[in-house]
């Protein structure tokens, strides 16, 4: 699965990029979504690559996202008891592993698709340069570091 984090705002942005960000549910800065790895999402990511950071997320990072930032309707937090109510899984760890393997879709379980993150602790390295240039935009080999800073 890919984790996509929006880092830049939408002032003076082309309409097609705004539409793609909206389709990805990335309407605000510091919002994160987790999507499956397929050619449709890769094309959407390629279109908005100058506005987002993305990378492959592992089950441990997904579990941390669900625990700290996962919400149901009514802004209810996720915990092990709630996971047992809404699914056949007994803990957040099992749910994260199943979601990461593709066995379950978080949206179908009623979990909101957007994780609202904080700005990163100690700031960004730069939101105008790519990772190769020393910034934050683009593909991260370990997106877990950025998400942990923004927990």
Secondary structure by P-SEA (a helix, b strand, c coil): cbbbbbccccccccaaaaaaaaaaccccccbbbbbcccaaaaaaaaaaccccccccccaaaaaaaaaccccccccccccaaaaaaacccccaaaaaaaaaacccccccccccccccccccccccccccccccccccccccccaaaaaaaac
